[in-house]
Amino acid sequence: MLLAILAAAGIHLVTPVTPVTPVTPVTPVTPVGPVTPVGPVAAADSLDAIKHVDYLLSQYYPGPSAGGALFRFPRRPVYGGAFGSHCDGDMGDVCFADDPDAGACPDFVQCHHSPKHMIEVMVRAAKAYPASGYLAGQTVYVLTKQDRLPEAMKVADSCAAAGWWCDALRGYVLHAEGKDTEADAVFRAALRAAPDSVACTWPDATWLLGSWRQRGSELSTVAAHDSAADWSCAKRTAVSDTIWWLADPLYSVPGNDRWVEHLARYMETRFYDEIRRTHPGSLGPEKAQEHLWASRIRRGALDSYDLGERYTWTSRAAAHYHFVPDVAVDDLAHPVWRLEAHLDDEGYTPSYEPVLPVPHQTARFRIADTLRVAAATRVEGTRLSGALDAAASFVLSGGPNRAPVLLSADAHQPTVRFLGSAPARRYVASLEVVTSKGVGWDRHTLTPLPADGPAVSDLLLYAASGAQEPSTLEAAARVMRGSTTVKQGGEVGVYWETYGLPPGATLTFHLSVERRGGGLVDRLSRLLPGGHQEGPGRIVWTEPATGETHSSAVALDLRELDGGDYTLVLRVGWAGQELLERRRDITVE
């Protein structure tokens, strides 16, 4: 089903139109290194405006070093203050990395003590040239970097350049304000009105796939993006839409904040490119430019000074989590999620961090051609325990353009349980417990059971109580365990259903426990009213079928098991039917 989303049309990407580089300066002051802006510049941008912006950027941002990179501080003091040999981020000093990435500085890195004069000049210029998209973008950029968000929004609202570009600036500021749901809507409206060259390239998610070494002496490019170089606009859009659907951190919340973050990074990287192009010597070879672009798109602006690798600026704070799944660009049908982002992964840190993996359990069942899903998680004992504002959701999402199936539950119970039904198709299942303390999270793909014929459900683990075992899925779901971890010396209940049975069938069940490293356990005991049934790691019994669907439940005594990893293995058969098998990994601790 996922692969069907990737059908490509034969429309090719449109080459972006580059504004004509002004030849004769109109302003009385000759700018240093005039440059053609690489960002979206409206037709209303005059030569005078372009030259004026080039001049301001060349004066207020760093110049090129001998090595081809920007200095971490200007070579000379500019208006508004001198440079000190030391600075203190906690006292309001601004540490410029490769551009105005503000943050606390190591005590051996020089910095500018105040960007006040630069901001005042940029704001005055934006008022003087309201139709300049180039100037509006750079002014919004510096105001946002310095956390002067009301002023940044005022500039965006006063923007008189191309409508889609002004909307994009509003989306950029809304994102900086933490209003990602609103930013999502504004960005989507902007892209619908934008030229194809923008709509096809800004949301391009192929930059984010795969492991890529962003630091080191050898400059490399992102393999997934390189392989997609000749794709049509339609194919690039379809693939990117699917990746963004898979990477949406919270299906239970409107909008996609990871997508919004990507567009904001794309705009920031373009702003940064415009600044660097006012100092042509800072650009370096094309390969170096793409390397820098990729690092910022994948992990965000530089915010951390890493002493471990030759005093390198990196993006640790902006890239804690890896919501984009590990998946191949030519096969999006088998995504695998892992939350921790390493330096070579794309990464993103949402405002609602921490995002924590939580213990959980999911089990599939069927009624006719309908998928039934039971899920549970245990919040008690995790860092989310005691949150008064917890909201728990289990979401089944069938694709970027399909309405999700949303199941909610009381997140204040020690174990949070869900039970619901959905059309039998493949889903991405997302467990989300949203609290003021952070988010509990798990995500995996979920395929339905066969729609007809003989089949056996997943094994649902429940809390055995010594009373009568549950005879229906609803009863089992009410006592479903919130994880697959069992305390040593305890008991565990196992519930399942067998489907497609002929009338009068007698079922034979084989239930065993295997060590994860191989081999049966020494002894397994099935708890029966008034007695036990034991076997050397396996128990066998028969039951008469109660209908086309037969429910079964047993309680197992695990006192003989040492701590470790095991697998429950169930095999079911009847006359004329090969054994059906289901497995469930458990941990005893």
Rosetta blueprint (number, residue, H / E / L):
1 M L
2 L L
3 L H
4 A H
5 I H
6 L H
7 A L
8 A L
9 A L
10 G L
11 I L
12 H E
13 L L
14 V L
15 T L
16 P L
17 V L
18 T L
19 P L
20 V L
21 T L
22 P L
23 V L
24 T L
25 P L
26 V L
27 T L
28 P L
29 V L
30 T L
31 P L
32 V L
33 G L
34 P L
35 V L
36 T L
37 P L
38 V L
39 G L
40 P L
41 V L
42 A L
43 A L
44 A L
45 D L
46 S L
47 L H
48 D H
49 A H
50 I H
51 K H
52 H H
53 V H
54 D H
55 Y H
56 L H
57 L H
58 S H
59 Q H
60 Y H
61 Y L
62 P L
63 G L
64 P E
65 S L
66 A L
67 G L
68 G L
69 A L
70 L E
71 F L
72 R L
73 F L
74 P L
75 R L
76 R L
77 P L
78 V L
79 Y L
80 G L
81 G L
82 A L
83 F E
84 G E
85 S L
86 H L
87 C L
88 D L
89 G H
90 D H
91 M H
92 G L
93 D L
94 V E
95 C L
96 F L
97 A L
98 D L
99 D L
100 P L
101 D L
102 A L
103 G L
104 A L
105 C L
106 P L
107 D L
108 F L
109 V L
110 Q L
111 C E
112 H E
113 H L
114 S L
115 P L
116 K H
117 H H
118 M H
119 I H
120 E H
121 V H
122 M H
123 V H
124 R H
125 A H
126 A H
127 K H
128 A H
129 Y L
130 P L
131 A L
132 S L
133 G H
134 Y H
135 L H
136 A H
137 G H
138 Q H
139 T H
140 V H
141 Y H
142 V H
143 L H
144 T H
145 K H
146 Q L
147 D L
148 R L
149 L H
150 P H
151 E H
152 A H
153 M H
154 K H
155 V H
156 A H
157 D H
158 S H
159 C L
160 A L
161 A L
162 A L
163 G H
164 W H
165 W H
166 C H
167 D H
168 A H
169 L H
170 R H
171 G H
172 Y H
173 V H
174 L H
175 H H
176 A H
177 E L
178 G L
179 K L
180 D H
181 T H
182 E H
183 A H
184 D H
185 A H
186 V H
187 F H
188 R H
189 A H
190 A H
191 L H
192 R H
193 A H
194 A L
195 P L
196 D H
197 S H
198 V H
199 A H
200 C L
201 T L
202 W L
203 P L
204 D L
205 A H
206 T H
207 W H
208 L H
209 L L
210 G L
211 S L
212 W L
213 R L
214 Q L
215 R L
216 G L
217 S L
218 E L
219 L L
220 S L
221 T L
222 V L
223 A H
224 A H
225 H H
226 D H
227 S H
228 A L
229 A L
230 D L
231 W L
232 S E
233 C H
234 A H
235 K H
236 R H
237 T H
238 A H
239 V H
240 S H
241 D H
242 T H
243 I H
244 W H
245 W H
246 L H
247 A H
248 D L
249 P L
250 L L
251 Y L
252 S L
253 V L
254 P L
255 G L
256 N L
257 D H
258 R H
259 W H
260 V H
261 E H
262 H H
263 L H
264 A H
265 R H
266 Y H
267 M H
268 E H
269 T H
270 R H
271 F H
272 Y H
273 D H
274 E H
275 I H
276 R H
277 R H
278 T L
279 H L
280 P H
281 G H
282 S H
283 L L
284 G L
285 P L
286 E H
287 K H
288 A H
289 Q H
290 E H
291 H H
292 L H
293 W H
294 A H
295 S H
296 R H
297 I H
298 R H
299 R H
300 G L
301 A L
302 L L
303 D L
304 S E
305 Y E
306 D E
307 L L
308 G L
309 E L
310 R L
311 Y L
312 T E
313 W E
314 T E
315 S L
316 R L
317 A L
318 A L
319 A L
320 H L
321 Y E
322 H L
323 F L
324 V L
325 P L
326 D E
327 V E
328 A E
329 V L
330 D L
331 D E
332 L E
333 A E
334 H E
335 P E
336 V E
337 W L
338 R L
339 L L
340 E E
341 A L
342 H L
343 L L
344 D L
345 D L
346 E L
347 G L
348 Y E
349 T L
350 P L
351 S L
352 Y L
353 E L
354 P L
355 V E
356 L E
357 P E
358 V L
359 P L
360 H E
361 Q E
362 T E
363 A E
364 R E
365 F E
366 R E
367 I E
368 A L
369 D L
370 T E
371 L E
372 R E
373 V E
374 A E
375 A E
376 A E
377 T E
378 R E
379 V L
380 E L
381 G L
382 T L
383 R L
384 L L
385 S L
386 G L
387 A L
388 L L
389 D L
390 A L
391 A E
392 A E
393 S E
394 F E
395 V E
396 L E
397 S E
398 G L
399 G L
400 P L
401 N L
402 R L
403 A L
404 P L
405 V E
406 L E
407 L E
408 S E
409 A E
410 D L
411 A L
412 H L
413 Q L
414 P L
415 T E
416 V E
417 R E
418 F E
419 L E
420 G E
421 S E
422 A E
423 P E
424 A L
425 R L
426 R L
427 Y E
428 V E
429 A E
430 S E
431 L E
432 E E
433 V E
434 V E
435 T E
436 S L
437 K L
438 G E
439 V E
440 G E
441 W E
442 D E
443 R E
444 H E
445 T E
446 L E
447 T L
448 P L
449 L L
450 P L
451 A L
452 D L
453 G L
454 P L
455 A E
456 V E
457 S L
458 D L
459 L L
460 L E
461 L E
462 Y E
463 A L
464 A L
465 S L
466 G L
467 A L
468 Q L
469 E L
470 P L
471 S L
472 T L
473 L H
474 E H
475 A H
476 A H
477 A H
478 R H
479 V L
480 M E
481 R L
482 G L
483 S L
484 T L
485 T E
486 V E
487 K L
488 Q L
489 G L
490 G L
491 E E
492 V E
493 G E
494 V E
495 Y E
496 W E
497 E E
498 T E
499 Y E
500 G L
501 L L
502 P L
503 P L
504 G L
505 A L
506 T E
507 L E
508 T E
509 F E
510 H E
511 L E
512 S E
513 V E
514 E E
515 R E
516 R L
517 G L
518 G L
519 G L
520 L E
521 V L
522 D L
523 R L
524 L E
525 S E
526 R E
527 L E
528 L E
529 P L
530 G L
531 G E
532 H E
533 Q E
534 E E
535 G E
536 P L
537 G L
538 R E
539 I E
540 V E
541 W E
542 T E
543 E E
544 P E
545 A L
546 T L
547 G L
548 E L
549 T L
550 H E
551 S E
552 S E
553 A E
554 V E
555 A E
556 L E
557 D E
558 L L
559 R L
560 E L
561 L L
562 D L
563 G L
564 G E
565 D E
566 Y E
567 T E
568 L E
569 V E
570 L E
571 R E
572 V E
573 G E
574 W E
575 A L
576 G L
577 Q E
578 E E
579 L E
580 L E
581 E E
582 R E
583 R E
584 R E
585 D E
586 I E
587 T E
588 V E
589 E L
